[in-house]
């Protein structure tokens, strides 16, 4: 059934792609991802269980539609473009979710400065890892814990500007310096999943119209919070912001710093959702010591608060990823750690977590647009909230994924 659905969906979007390209200025990209999973996880968090990976032992021995993604766009000229991206998922419920929709304009000139502006719904450009089509990773199937969380809970609904110095007009420098900043709304609930589910690793993104399941923790029952979390809400009519800087050398080395603050009022409740005041800082890098090698990583540390003195959590995570390519082949390895420090100390809402993960991934390109990937992940977490359900706090999960993607 899944295979038939995937083939039918692929045929439909392929036809729409051919139709769209007949008109000048229009373009369409997309992907279909069919996956086979083996996991020793007992019950995934997507099924309101204690485990942290996307699939569990009930998903084995059958093909899964990992994702059906589509990007529609219209290029007005070389400087201005309008884009819309959406993904269709079968888990936890069949849903078509809008992940990005924005207008972008960039300047092209003979001077030393370039600028780019975005308006709409978009990912802040702070991921070193997820740089492929539809915010996928070219290195692995599953994202790191940091980028998994960004894909679940973080999106900017607003405006962003980026200004880049590229060197003298007649003697271009190998150094590029960029400053960027944004103002946004509708991310006031950012922080709930990382507190009430903890860190996770998978490849699923949440659309701005999507929801995520939350377990019936004591704090959620007491507060009568919805069992469906809505990551993208505006609760307090306050504007959030982020900003940062980048240094790029010879397109071989990129260093980045980002500071983010949603400025949410954590005392306000709306539609059974609470505001979470969340802010963090991030350092990231991407280094290509040779044409066939990539070394990248990110480190993040922040704090999230929901109703002062009720939930106060510090969180941090970091990863290193190394990838080697030869011909159509790529091998990648990622190691990471993650923590949640429960600052408030309330016994009815235990959020402390310590964990680490290791991922090994191999991929091969076939023909035009086909990509086969194999991935193995070990995920360990010591998460205090499991004790609310009489479960062991320390769990180690293993997952093997096979992914066949078609890009168009």
N, C-alpha and C positions, 0 to 999 in steps of 0.2 A: 504493500500500500504506500509506504513512504517513497519507494523508488518510483512508483507511478506518479505520485504527487510531484516529486522533484522534476521528473522529465516533463510533465505537463507545464509546470511553472517555468522551467527553463525555455521551453518552446514559446510560451506566451511572451516572456520578456525579450527573447531573441527577435521575435516578430516586431515587437514595439521598437526595439533598437533599430532595426532596418528601416522602419517607417519614419522614425525620428530623424535619421541622418539624411533623408531626402530633402529636408528643408535646410537652407544655409543657416548656420549659427547654432542649430540644435545639436546636442550630443547626448549619448546614453552610454553608461557603463554599468556593469553589474557582475554578480557572481552567484553561483549555486554551489553550496557546500554540503556534500553527503558524507556522513561520518559513521564509523563503527567504533564502539567503545567497550572496553573491559575495565571494570572498576570493582574494588573490594569495599567501597563505601556502602554502608548499610542503608542510609536514607539521605538523599541530597537535601540541601537547604531549600531548593526549589520546590520540594515536596514537604516543606516545614520540618525537615529532619535535622539531626545534629552535625551532619557532615558538610564539608566546604567545597566540594567539587561539583561540577555541573551534572555529571552522570553518576548513577549508583548501580548496584548489582541487579536491580530490576530492569535496567536498560540494556542488558547484555544480549548478545545473540541476535541482534536485529539492526538493520541500518536506520540511522537517524537523519532527519533533515536538520543539519546543524544551523543552516541559515540560507535564506534567499534574499539577496541584497540588490538594490537598484539605485543608481544615481541618474537623475535627469538634470540637464542643464541647457542654458542658452548663453552663448558668447556674443555679446553685442559688438565687440571688437577685441583687439589684443589686450585691452586694459580692463574691460568690465565683463563680469560673468555672473550669472544667476544659477545657483545650484540647489538641488533638493535630494536628500538621501533617506532611504527607508529600508527597513529589514523586516522580514517575516519569519516568525519563530513558532514552533509547535509547543515549546515548553515555557512556563508552566501551563499556559493556555494558548491556543492558537490566536496569534495577534499580529497585526501589521503595525509597526511602530516607526514613527518619523524621528530620525536621529539628528538630521541637520537640514536647515533651509535658510540660505543667506545670499545676500548680494555682496560681491567683492569688486573693488576698484583699486588698481595699482597705477602708479605713475611710471612712464617711460620717457627718459630724457637724456641729455648729454651731460648733466651735472654730476656731482659726486654723491648725491642723495637720492634714494628711492623710497617711496612710501606705499603702503598698502592699507586699505580700510575694509572692514567687514561690518555688515549690518544684518541682524537676523538671529538665528539659532545655530550655534556652532561649538565645536570643541576648541578650547584654548590650545594653541600650538605648543604644548608643554611635554608631549610624549616623545621620548627618544626612540621608542620601540614601535609604536603603532603609526607607521608612516606609509602603509600600503593603501590600496583602494578600499573605500568604505571603512576607513580607520582600522584596518587589519594590520597584523604584524607580518612582515616578509620573512621573519626568522622562525617563528613558532606558530602552533595552532592556538594555544592558550596564551593570554597575556600575563605579564607579571602581576603580583598582588596590587602594586600601585596603579597600573593601567586598567586592571580589572575593576578596581574601585572607581576610577575616573569614568569608565564606560558605563558603570551602573548608576552613578549618582551625580556626576558633574557635567553641566552644560552651561554655556553662557547664552542668555537671551538679551542681546543688547548690541553694543558697538565696540569695535576694537580697532586700534591704529597701530601700525608698525612702521618705524623709520630706520632705514639702513644706510650707513655710509659705506660706499664701495671703492673709495679712493679717488685720486686725481683724474680729471676728465681725459687726459692724454696718456696717463701711465697708471693703469689700474693696479691697485694694491692687492696683495695676497690676503690682507686682513680685511675683514668685514665686521662692522660693529652695528648692532641693532638694539633699539629700545622699543618696547611695546607696552601698551596699557589698554584697559577695557573697563567699561561700566556696564552692569548687567542687572537683571532682575530674575525672579522665578527660580531661584535655587536655595530657598530659605530652609528647606528640610534636609539639606546636605549634612550627613553625619549619622543618620539613623541606622543605616545598614552596617556601617563599620562598627557601630556600638552594639547593636542588638543582633547581629549575625557574626561580626568579626571579619577578618580578612578572608579572601577567597581567591581562587585562580580558575578562570574559564575564559571563553571567547564571546560571551553574550553581552550585547549592549542594550541599554534601556532607552526606548524612545520617549520623547517629551509627553506622549500620550500613554505611556506604559506604567505599570505598577509592578511591585515586587512583593513576594510573600514574606511575612514575619511570623516567627513562632510565638505562641501565647506565653510569653515571659510574664512573671509576676508584675513587673512595672507596667507592662502594656495592659494587662487585665485591670490593674488598679486604676490606671489613668483612662480606661475605656478608649484606648488608642485603636484606630482601625487596624485590622489584621492584614490589610493591603497597603503597602507603603507607596506614596507618591513622591518621587524625587524632585519633581519640577513644579513647585508651587510658589506663588507670591503671597506672603502672609502679612507683611508689615508695611508695604509700600516704601521700603528703604532700599537704596541702590547699593549693590555690592561692587567690588572692584578687584582687579588683579593687575600686576605689572611685572616687568622683568627686563633682563638684558641678555644679549648673546654676543659671543665672539667666535668668529669663524675664520680659520686659517687655511687657505689654499684648498678649500672644499674637502679637507682631510680631517680636520679637528674642529669640533663645535663644543663650546662650553656655554651653559645656560644657568641663570638664576631666575626664580619666579617667586613672587609673594602673592597670596590669594586671601581675600577676606570677604565672606558673603554678607557681613554686617547684619545678620538676621537678629530679630528680637526673639530671644529664646523664652520669653514669658507668654507669648501669644499662641493660641490654639485656634485652628480653623478647619472645619470639615473633618474632625477627628484626626488631624495631623498637627504636630507641634513644630514651632520654629527651632532650629538648631544654629547657634552661633559657631561657625566653623572658619578657622583660618589655618594656613600652613605655609611653610617655605619649602622650596625644592631646589636641589642642585642636580644638574644632569650633564652628561657628556656623551659624545659619539666620536670615536677615533678610528680612522682607516689607515693603519700603518702600511698597508699594501693594497693593491687593487682587489685582492681576493679575501681580505680579512676585515672584519668589523669587531670593534670592542665598544660596548656602550653600557651605560648604567644610569640610575637615578637614585637619589636619596631624598626622602620626604619626612618632615616632622611637623606636627600641628596639634591643635586642641579643638574639641567640639563640646558645646555646652547645651543642655536642654533643661530649662528651668533651673536657675542657679541653685547649687547645693543639692540637686536631685541627681543629675547625670553630668559629670565632668570627666572627660577622658582625654588624655594625651595619646597620640598615636604616632608611630614612625615605621618606616619600611625602607629597604634598600635592596637593589639587585645589581648584579654584574652579568652581562651576556657576551659571549664570544662566538663568532660565526666564521666559518671558512667555506668559500665557494670554489667550485671547479666545474667548468662547463655548465651543464644544466643542474648540477647537484649543489646542495648546501647542507652543512652540518652545523647545528647550533647547540650550545649548552648554556644554561642559566642557573645561577644560584642566588638565593635571596633569603632575607629574614624579615620578620614583622613583629610588632608589639603593640599592645594597647595597655596603657597605664591607667588604672582605675583610680582617679584622684579623689572622688567624692567619698568613697569608702562605704557607701550604703549597702547593707547586706541583702536588701530585697532586689537589687539590680546589680548583679555581678558582671563586669565587663572585661576584667583583666584577661589578656591573651599574650602568649609567647609562642612563636613558631618559626619554622623554616621550610624551604621547599627547594627541590632540585628538579630540573627539566632537561631532557635530552631530546632533540628533534632532528629529523632528517627529511629533506624534501627534494623532489625532482620535478623539473618542468618537462612536459611532453607536448610536442607539436605547438599549435597556436592556442594559448589560453588555458591549457590543462596543467594542473599541479597536484601531485600526489605527496602526502606528508604522513610520516609516522612519528609519534611522540609518546614518551614515557615520562610520568611525573610521580614524584614522591612528595607528599604534603603532610607535615607534622604540625599539630597545634595543641597547645595546652590552654584551654579556654574555660574560664571559671563558670560561665553561664550554663554549661551543661549540667552542673550540679543541681540546678533548679528542677531538673527532670529526673534526677537520680541516675544520671549517666556518668561514665568516667570522663574526667576533664581532659585527659591526654589521649589523643587519637592520632594514628598514622594511617593515611590513605594512599593507595596506589591506583594509578589510572594509565591505561594504554589507549591511545587514540589513533585511528586511521582516517585520514581526510582526503577526499577527492573533490577538488574545486575546479570549476570552469569559469574563467574570467572572459568577459566580452566588453 
